[in-house]
Amino acid sequence: MEELLSHEDHAHKHDVPMGWTSSDIPLSEVARHNKPHDCWIAICGEVYDLTDFLQHHQEQRNSILAWAGRDATPMFDKIPGRFPSKQWMEYYMRPEFKTGKVGPEKPVDSIIMELRELHDELRRLEGPSKEEIEAVKTAVKVPGKTDAPTLSEESRFPKLAEISAGKDLPFFSRAEVAKHNTAEEPYMIIHNRVYNLKPLLGSHPGGDDILMSKAGTDCTKDFEVFEHSEKARVQRDRDMLVGLLSILAGSVGPRGLFGLFQSAP
């Protein structure tokens, strides 16, 4: 294994926002730190800042960024030796990476929550920020490793476009997909497509627990981390594709995008 990051190398400061203490960081705050230059992850009730770790351990980049801004506890120790397993934590994790403990969410007005969701959706539509672009430019390249693909999935695998073109697919909002999180209908979003992964239950190499921990969510990052083959992607679209993601419809609550600017009844 590679050399550990020393205490002196870990110069990144944990900037806990005003109003929070290091012992009560809610997952909604962790979710805001989901970029290569600002990477927080929650594991087993603890919040870790792995920003500087990413700069010194490029071969770990994809597996860690797949969980940036999220709670990786459901995956803890599922794959021994890989992030985030007990063996990985014991070898790589340092006390200075710990930012604090996961705490309860503070009460938030529903309108403020809708505005936050709208802001996050607009950020996704705008694309990478200047900081993100700069982080990619300055990242240390590892021999034999390549960055995550930047082309769309259909551009890389043209057969997928043929499959979706032959289906009459409905549109789903993220909120609608989130409701399908049971073993009967474990829906997932991958590259803005919606899939019912029930046929994989009982046969997925990673086990049902991993699949169900992602049910109702966008799993694009997780899917690309494991570099699935074209054959696997084609089979996925033929057997499990049930819809397309509607970026705006219902993404900011029951009143939709323009409901934010309407007066309450």
C-alpha positions as a Python dict, from the first residue, in 0.01 Angstrom:
ca = {
    (1, 'M'): (0, 0, 0),
    (2, 'E'): (104, 358, -58),
    (3, 'E'): (273, 578, 199),
    (4, 'L'): (45, 744, 451),
    (5, 'L'): (-27, 1114, 435),
    (6, 'S'): (166, 1287, 712),
    (7, 'H'): (19, 1533, 959),
    (8, 'E'): (223, 1814, 803),
    (9, 'D'): (84, 1738, 458),
    (10, 'H'): (-273, 1769, 580),
    (11, 'A'): (-300, 2147, 557),
    (12, 'H'): (-667, 2168, 462),
    (13, 'K'): (-878, 2325, 737),
    (14, 'H'): (-1216, 2190, 841),
    (15, 'D'): (-1441, 2491, 797),
    (16, 'V'): (-1747, 2401, 1003),
    (17, 'P'): (-2019, 2654, 906),
    (18, 'M'): (-2145, 2909, 1155),
    (19, 'G'): (-2426, 2767, 1365),
    (20, 'W'): (-2285, 2414, 1375),
    (21, 'T'): (-2037, 2265, 1618),
    (22, 'S'): (-1796, 1984, 1543),
    (23, 'S'): (-2027, 1748, 1732),
    (24, 'D'): (-2354, 1818, 1551),
    (25, 'I'): (-2293, 1832, 1176),
    (26, 'P'): (-2616, 1729, 997),
    (27, 'L'): (-2604, 1522, 680),
    (28, 'S'): (-2757, 1815, 490),
    (29, 'E'): (-2438, 2009, 563),
    (30, 'V'): (-2217, 1714, 468),
    (31, 'A'): (-2405, 1703, 135),
    (32, 'R'): (-2275, 2049, 46),
    (33, 'H'): (-1914, 1928, 54),
    (34, 'N'): (-1931, 1697, -247),
    (35, 'K'): (-1655, 1820, -478),
    (36, 'P'): (-1291, 1717, -536),
    (37, 'H'): (-1171, 2041, -376),
    (38, 'D'): (-1416, 2010, -84),
    (39, 'C'): (-1486, 1647, 0),
    (40, 'W'): (-1662, 1542, 323),
    (41, 'I'): (-1793, 1193, 390),
    (42, 'A'): (-1991, 1051, 684),
    (43, 'I'): (-1901, 702, 804),
    (44, 'C'): (-2052, 531, 1110),
    (45, 'G'): (-2159, 856, 1275),
    (46, 'E'): (-1833, 1043, 1209),
    (47, 'V'): (-1769, 1315, 949),
    (48, 'Y'): (-1435, 1311, 767),
    (49, 'D'): (-1275, 1574, 543),
    (50, 'L'): (-1084, 1381, 275),
    (51, 'T'): (-1005, 1679, 51),
    (52, 'D'): (-629, 1669, 99),
    (53, 'F'): (-626, 1290, 98),
    (54, 'L'): (-759, 1298, -259),
    (55, 'Q'): (-472, 1517, -374),
    (56, 'H'): (-212, 1269, -245),
    (57, 'H'): (-389, 941, -330),
    (58, 'Q'): (-516, 976, -685),
    (59, 'E'): (-572, 602, -731),
    (60, 'Q'): (-836, 623, -454),
    (61, 'R'): (-1008, 921, -619),
    (62, 'N'): (-1308, 759, -792),
    (63, 'S'): (-1411, 529, -508),
    (64, 'I'): (-1403, 819, -258),
    (65, 'L'): (-1571, 1080, -479),
    (66, 'A'): (-1858, 837, -536),
    (67, 'W'): (-1947, 904, -170),
    (68, 'A'): (-1853, 1272, -149),
    (69, 'G'): (-2115, 1460, 53),
    (70, 'R'): (-2291, 1138, 151),
    (71, 'D'): (-2321, 883, 430),
    (72, 'A'): (-2110, 583, 328),
    (73, 'T'): (-2215, 375, 630),
    (74, 'P'): (-2440, 137, 424),
    (75, 'M'): (-2126, 29, 235),
    (76, 'F'): (-1903, -1, 544),
    (77, 'D'): (-1704, -327, 540),
    (78, 'K'): (-1905, -466, 246),
    (79, 'I'): (-1588, -505, 37),
    (80, 'P'): (-1285, -582, 260),
    (81, 'G'): (-980, -373, 184),
    (82, 'R'): (-1168, -116, -24),
    (83, 'F'): (-1317, 215, 79),
    (84, 'P'): (-1495, 231, 318),
    (85, 'S'): (-1400, -91, 496),
    (86, 'K'): (-1257, -139, 846),
    (87, 'Q'): (-925, -250, 697),
    (88, 'W'): (-911, 60, 473),
    (89, 'M'): (-999, 291, 762),
    (90, 'E'): (-736, 143, 992),
    (91, 'Y'): (-464, 183, 731),
    (92, 'Y'): (-543, 521, 575),
    (93, 'M'): (-758, 722, 815),
    (94, 'R'): (-584, 977, 1036),
    (95, 'P'): (-726, 1165, 1339),
    (96, 'E'): (-679, 1499, 1164),
    (97, 'F'): (-923, 1392, 890),
    (98, 'K'): (-1209, 1383, 1140),
    (99, 'T'): (-1424, 1696, 1123),
    (100, 'G'): (-1687, 1600, 1380),
    (101, 'K'): (-1985, 1379, 1449),
    (102, 'V'): (-2308, 1348, 1256),
    (103, 'G'): (-2583, 1542, 1431),
    (104, 'P'): (-2957, 1591, 1391),
    (105, 'E'): (-3104, 1816, 1128),
    (106, 'K'): (-3215, 2158, 1243),
    (107, 'P'): (-3578, 2251, 1166),
    (108, 'V'): (-3594, 2423, 828),
    (109, 'D'): (-3886, 2612, 680),
    (110, 'S'): (-4031, 2427, 380),
    (111, 'I'): (-3982, 2730, 153),
    (112, 'I'): (-3615, 2753, 249),
    (113, 'M'): (-3577, 2383, 177),
    (114, 'E'): (-3732, 2429, -168),
    (115, 'L'): (-3496, 2719, -240),
    (116, 'R'): (-3198, 2506, -139),
    (117, 'E'): (-3312, 2225, -367),
    (118, 'L'): (-3360, 2474, -652),
    (119, 'H'): (-3012, 2614, -592),
    (120, 'D'): (-2860, 2264, -602),
    (121, 'E'): (-3052, 2182, -922),
    (122, 'L'): (-2931, 2500, -1090),
    (123, 'R'): (-2572, 2417, -993),
    (124, 'R'): (-2608, 2079, -1163),
    (125, 'L'): (-2744, 2245, -1477),
    (126, 'E'): (-2467, 2506, -1483),
    (127, 'G'): (-2195, 2242, -1486),
    (128, 'P'): (-1856, 2249, -1312),
    (129, 'S'): (-1742, 2562, -1132),
    (130, 'K'): (-1408, 2739, -1188),
    (131, 'E'): (-1276, 2572, -872),
    (132, 'E'): (-1373, 2226, -999),
    (133, 'I'): (-1212, 2288, -1338),
    (134, 'E'): (-895, 2413, -1169),
    (135, 'A'): (-891, 2108, -940),
    (136, 'V'): (-899, 1880, -1244),
    (137, 'K'): (-622, 2077, -1417),
    (138, 'T'): (-391, 2062, -1116),
    (139, 'A'): (-466, 1701, -1018),
    (140, 'V'): (-164, 1473, -1015),
    (141, 'K'): (-187, 1208, -1287),
    (142, 'V'): (-120, 849, -1187),
    (143, 'P'): (54, 628, -1447),
    (144, 'G'): (-183, 372, -1591),
    (145, 'K'): (-491, 550, -1456),
    (146, 'T'): (-741, 757, -1651),
    (147, 'D'): (-995, 1014, -1541),
    (148, 'A'): (-1366, 934, -1538),
    (149, 'P'): (-1522, 958, -1887),
    (150, 'T'): (-1642, 1306, -1982),
    (151, 'L'): (-1852, 1203, -2284),
    (152, 'S'): (-2214, 1104, -2236),
    (153, 'E'): (-2284, 736, -2192),
    (154, 'E'): (-2467, 718, -2526),
    (155, 'S'): (-2170, 880, -2702),
    (156, 'R'): (-1941, 613, -2561),
    (157, 'F'): (-2187, 327, -2620),
    (158, 'P'): (-2405, 404, -2928),
    (159, 'K'): (-2609, 83, -2887),
    (160, 'L'): (-2780, 238, -2584),
    (161, 'A'): (-2939, 510, -2798),
    (162, 'E'): (-3091, 245, -3024),
    (163, 'I'): (-3249, 66, -2728),
    (164, 'S'): (-3404, 378, -2572),
    (165, 'A'): (-3528, 499, -2913),
    (166, 'G'): (-3729, 180, -2946),
    (167, 'K'): (-3914, 229, -2618),
    (168, 'D'): (-4200, 463, -2527),
    (169, 'L'): (-4057, 585, -2197),
    (170, 'P'): (-4235, 804, -1938),
    (171, 'F'): (-4063, 1084, -1747),
    (172, 'F'): (-3995, 1069, -1372),
    (173, 'S'): (-3894, 1345, -1133),
    (174, 'R'): (-3630, 1275, -869),
    (175, 'A'): (-3902, 1292, -605),
    (176, 'E'): (-4103, 1024, -786),
    (177, 'V'): (-3801, 796, -818),
    (178, 'A'): (-3728, 840, -446),
    (179, 'K'): (-4066, 682, -364),
    (180, 'H'): (-3965, 359, -541),
    (181, 'N'): (-3723, 236, -276),
    (182, 'T'): (-3865, -106, -189),
    (183, 'A'): (-3768, -458, -296),
    (184, 'E'): (-4079, -465, -516),
    (185, 'E'): (-3971, -159, -713),
    (186, 'P'): (-3608, -64, -646),
    (187, 'Y'): (-3576, 226, -891),
    (188, 'M'): (-3243, 398, -955),
    (189, 'I'): (-3122, 685, -1170),
    (190, 'I'): (-2817, 622, -1388),
    (191, 'H'): (-2713, 884, -1644),
    (192, 'N'): (-3055, 1053, -1632),
    (193, 'R'): (-3235, 726, -1703),
    (194, 'V'): (-3461, 545, -1458),
    (195, 'Y'): (-3421, 171, -1400),
    (196, 'N'): (-3614, -92, -1207),
    (197, 'L'): (-3336, -317, -1077),
    (198, 'K'): (-3561, -585, -928),
    (199, 'P'): (-3426, -848, -1175),
    (200, 'L'): (-3081, -804, -1016),
    (201, 'L'): (-3196, -889, -664),
    (202, 'G'): (-3051, -1223, -565),
    (203, 'S'): (-2791, -1224, -842),
    (204, 'H'): (-2593, -898, -813),
    (205, 'P'): (-2222, -962, -732),
    (206, 'G'): (-2225, -691, -465),
    (207, 'G'): (-2529, -836, -288),
    (208, 'D'): (-2884, -715, -231),
    (209, 'D'): (-2787, -490, 62),
    (210, 'I'): (-2578, -268, -163),
    (211, 'L'): (-2854, -242, -423),
    (212, 'M'): (-3125, -165, -168),
    (213, 'S'): (-2911, 98, 5),
    (214, 'K'): (-2921, 293, -324),
    (215, 'A'): (-3286, 233, -415),
    (216, 'G'): (-3463, 557, -505),
    (217, 'T'): (-3141, 753, -559),
    (218, 'D'): (-2909, 868, -837),
    (219, 'C'): (-2637, 602, -863),
    (220, 'T'): (-2447, 735, -1164),
    (221, 'K'): (-2124, 791, -970),
    (222, 'D'): (-2138, 448, -807),
    (223, 'F'): (-2208, 281, -1141),
    (224, 'E'): (-1910, 443, -1315),
    (225, 'V'): (-1669, 368, -1030),
    (226, 'F'): (-1686, -1, -1120),
    (227, 'E'): (-1637, 59, -1496),
    (228, 'H'): (-1917, -165, -1625),
    (229, 'S'): (-1870, -317, -1971),
    (230, 'E'): (-2076, -230, -2278),
    (231, 'K'): (-2241, -572, -2256),
    (232, 'A'): (-2357, -502, -1900),
    (233, 'R'): (-2492, -159, -2000),
    (234, 'V'): (-2682, -298, -2299),
    (235, 'Q'): (-2838, -573, -2087),
    (236, 'R'): (-2930, -313, -1823),
    (237, 'D'): (-3113, -96, -2079),
    (238, 'R'): (-3286, -387, -2250),
    (239, 'D'): (-3416, -549, -1932),
    (240, 'M'): (-3452, -274, -1672),
    (241, 'L'): (-3498, 69, -1836),
    (242, 'V'): (-3840, 204, -1733),
    (243, 'G'): (-3818, 581, -1786),
    (244, 'L'): (-3624, 902, -1828),
    (245, 'L'): (-3538, 1164, -1568),
    (246, 'S'): (-3725, 1493, -1590),
    (247, 'I'): (-3472, 1751, -1468),
    (248, 'L'): (-3721, 2018, -1362),
    (249, 'A'): (-4062, 1858, -1312),
    (250, 'G'): (-4127, 1808, -944),
    (251, 'S'): (-3761, 1854, -852),
    (252, 'V'): (-3826, 2130, -601),
    (253, 'G'): (-4142, 2012, -431),
    (254, 'P'): (-4510, 1970, -519),
    (255, 'R'): (-4543, 2322, -657),
    (256, 'G'): (-4261, 2268, -905),
    (257, 'L'): (-4001, 2514, -1029),
    (258, 'F'): (-4225, 2818, -1061),
    (259, 'G'): (-4417, 2750, -741),
    (260, 'L'): (-4133, 2909, -547),
    (261, 'F'): (-4232, 3249, -677),
    (262, 'Q'): (-4605, 3217, -617),
    (263, 'S'): (-4783, 3338, -307),
    (264, 'A'): (-4894, 3075, -62),
    (265, 'P'): (-5272, 3013, -67),
}
